[in-house]
Amino acid sequence: MSNPYLPQKAELVEVIQETSSDLDIKTYRLKFLDGGKMDFMPGQFVELSIPGIGEAPFGFASSPLNREYVELSIKRVGLVTEALHSLKAGAKVWIRGPFGNTFPVKEMEGSKILIIAGGLGLAPLRPLILYMFDGQNRNKYGDIQMLLAARSTGDFIYRREFGEWERVKGTNIVYTIDRPEDGWNGKVGFPHILVSEMDIDTANTYAVLCGPPIMIKFVSNKLVGLGLPKEKILTTLEMRMTCGVGKCGKCNIGHQYVCIDGPVFNMAQLSEMPDEY
Amino acid sequence: MMAHAVVPKDRLREILGSLLGKYRLVAPVREGSTLVYKEVNNVDDVVLGDDIPYKSPKEFLFPQVEKIMTFSKDGELKPNEEAPETIIVGVKPCDLEALKVMTAVFTKGKYVDTYFERKLKNTLLIGLGCKSEKPGCFCAERGINREYSSACDIFLTDEGDSFTATVISDKGRDVLKDFDLERKDRQETDQNESSQAPVLDIDADENTLFNNTNWDGISEKCLGCGTCAFVCPTCHCFEFKDVVVKGEAIRYRCWDSCMYPKFTLHASGHNPRPSKKERYRQRVMHKYLYVKQNFGYVACTGCGRCIRSCPVGMNIKSVVSEIMEELK
């Protein structure tokens, strides 16, 4: 058996500044060195190390079909991320993974898709979005609707790609911010309110949510109210996942470990788990 | 096939002495008035009596602080995978039961903790039965026979001037094969693995136990010091910590405890277990329910160490009894 705690060396080939309001989110494009690679599926995560500082878990943010590089979108919020935000292209970091389960991309085939993301919650859904957008895969899924929310216009991540996303066949994207701004022609208001205005084929839709816990809770309750089965409302959870491999004992909710049984759960599963996340 | 041998106590000391050069020998020794497992260099220090050591010997398989890898100055990664050939002698049946739990957690499932696995593979376990129950002990209520366990390579039963050595594994037979020992006939029925079904056991639905138990009241006097986790033979939670020494980054793995607020704290400031109520609930439910759901073992052996060590007299045996009473 191989040592699950040993990371691979990777180079930061590009650092992309994401937000304009706090400048606290950056997307890191990484290439593995020494012949390393990492095949993953949407929903999975890695443990990223900066030697001497520590290690922390991050969800993949790039397409799993991209074999050239992987991307992680990271907010400056703790020890490791603070150190990471001071790194420039060319710096070396260490990564191990992929860990965790995946969005059920096979089961979702044939269904319409509703993506609802708040702020940085869009990052772990981007691998799924880009996977479904891929030419080989697009026809396997029905219409893709998205409700993308941010506090302000400056807080949308991946804004540079939205135009391209909108042009993908059978795709409709609604944008919303918390408060009105001059020149804004999207929606204003919270996703759980706006979701009622959307045309959702409840008999044939998978909803995928990620964002602040309060948003996930309100939106999923609204979707259940509209008649979407709990099994078809998916989300991905965060926990203090130190080891990523079900040993360190930090990320359990009841007997389930977010690092190996998750991070992707559906609302039917979550409603049966103790409320401790 | 299990074999039994008579080993006079002086002879056992000689045998251990002759194995000293070849193996790291870990045994109970006195430190002041406290009995602890330590690496010994002189077999005269080994104490194979009825007393139960202050902590279990888990730290020789899962050290409290373990250097797991080094990131060198020139950007190379060097894992520290050393696992010396070790004999641990005098391991009590409760602690052998605890090692079953540790082994399941670290080696079962999709991933194997290679640090634990390698140390376990290179360790020979010599068990030792207990004659009497000590204050705080409740192994019998947990269905563990304090006199015998087969979860080791060789098991010793104190017969006064000699030990009866039950040779259980091939590894145990091999280590003793060069010593000319007197074989002994013994009824296998003398040695039952388990004396009885556990009477202290929680049979409840996860959500019922989580929501319908008076965790506030139960945890009221807990100080959150974490001593219980540090003396527990089955606690296995950990955190990584990097330390920079002369330009090299050394990654350590350190014991952690669910009793501490930072154990589950997110970088965002969110904490899923913000108070001792949630943290103590996790301790009890992890031991008595979650490990059983995931691996089939209750992660409490009744060794009594947390009860003997708690500064405010928290008692997991009475807590579990109280919960069982409430669930009736």
HADDOCK unambig.tbl for C-alpha pairs under 7 A between the chains (distance, minus, plus):
assign (segid A and resid 1 and name CA) (segid B and resid 112 and name CA) 6.74 0.50 0.50
assign (segid A and resid 3 and name CA) (segid B and resid 113 and name CA) 6.80 0.50 0.50
assign (segid A and resid 3 and name CA) (segid B and resid 114 and name CA) 5.47 0.50 0.50
assign (segid A and resid 4 and name CA) (segid B and resid 111 and name CA) 6.94 0.50 0.50
assign (segid A and resid 4 and name CA) (segid B and resid 113 and name CA) 6.88 0.50 0.50
assign (segid A and resid 51 and name CA) (segid B and resid 71 and name CA) 6.48 0.50 0.50
assign (segid A and resid 51 and name CA) (segid B and resid 242 and name CA) 6.98 0.50 0.50
assign (segid A and resid 51 and name CA) (segid B and resid 249 and name CA) 5.62 0.50 0.50
assign (segid A and resid 52 and name CA) (segid B and resid 242 and name CA) 4.93 0.50 0.50
assign (segid A and resid 52 and name CA) (segid B and resid 243 and name CA) 5.64 0.50 0.50
assign (segid A and resid 52 and name CA) (segid B and resid 244 and name CA) 5.43 0.50 0.50
assign (segid A and resid 52 and name CA) (segid B and resid 249 and name CA) 4.76 0.50 0.50
assign (segid A and resid 53 and name CA) (segid B and resid 242 and name CA) 5.99 0.50 0.50
assign (segid A and resid 54 and name CA) (segid B and resid 241 and name CA) 6.51 0.50 0.50
assign (segid A and resid 54 and name CA) (segid B and resid 242 and name CA) 5.65 0.50 0.50
assign (segid A and resid 77 and name CA) (segid B and resid 267 and name CA) 5.98 0.50 0.50
assign (segid A and resid 77 and name CA) (segid B and resid 268 and name CA) 6.14 0.50 0.50
assign (segid A and resid 78 and name CA) (segid B and resid 267 and name CA) 4.98 0.50 0.50
assign (segid A and resid 239 and name CA) (segid B and resid 266 and name CA) 6.82 0.50 0.50
assign (segid A and resid 240 and name CA) (segid B and resid 264 and name CA) 5.80 0.50 0.50
assign (segid A and resid 240 and name CA) (segid B and resid 265 and name CA) 6.78 0.50 0.50
assign (segid A and resid 240 and name CA) (segid B and resid 266 and name CA) 5.75 0.50 0.50
assign (segid A and resid 242 and name CA) (segid B and resid 239 and name CA) 6.35 0.50 0.50
assign (segid A and resid 245 and name CA) (segid B and resid 111 and name CA) 6.13 0.50 0.50
assign (segid A and resid 247 and name CA) (segid B and resid 105 and name CA) 6.54 0.50 0.50
assign (segid A and resid 247 and name CA) (segid B and resid 106 and name CA) 6.32 0.50 0.50
assign (segid A and resid 248 and name CA) (segid B and resid 237 and name CA) 4.59 0.50 0.50
assign (segid A and resid 248 and name CA) (segid B and resid 238 and name CA) 4.98 0.50 0.50
assign (segid A and resid 248 and name CA) (segid B and resid 239 and name CA) 6.92 0.50 0.50
assign (segid A and resid 249 and name CA) (segid B and resid 237 and name CA) 4.98 0.50 0.50
assign (segid A and resid 250 and name CA) (segid B and resid 263 and name CA) 6.80 0.50 0.50
assign (segid A and resid 250 and name CA) (segid B and resid 264 and name CA) 6.01 0.50 0.50
assign (segid A and resid 254 and name CA) (segid B and resid 206 and name CA) 6.90 0.50 0.50
assign (segid A and resid 254 and name CA) (segid B and resid 290 and name CA) 6.75 0.50 0.50
assign (segid A and resid 255 and name CA) (segid B and resid 290 and name CA) 4.51 0.50 0.50
assign (segid A and resid 255 and name CA) (segid B and resid 293 and name CA) 6.77 0.50 0.50
assign (segid A and resid 255 and name CA) (segid B and resid 294 and name CA) 6.92 0.50 0.50
assign (segid A and resid 274 and name CA) (segid B and resid 207 and name CA) 5.72 0.50 0.50
assign (segid A and resid 274 and name CA) (segid B and resid 210 and name CA) 6.83 0.50 0.50
assign (segid A and resid 276 and name CA) (segid B and resid 272 and name CA) 5.52 0.50 0.50
assign (segid A and resid 277 and name CA) (segid B and resid 272 and name CA) 4.90 0.50 0.50
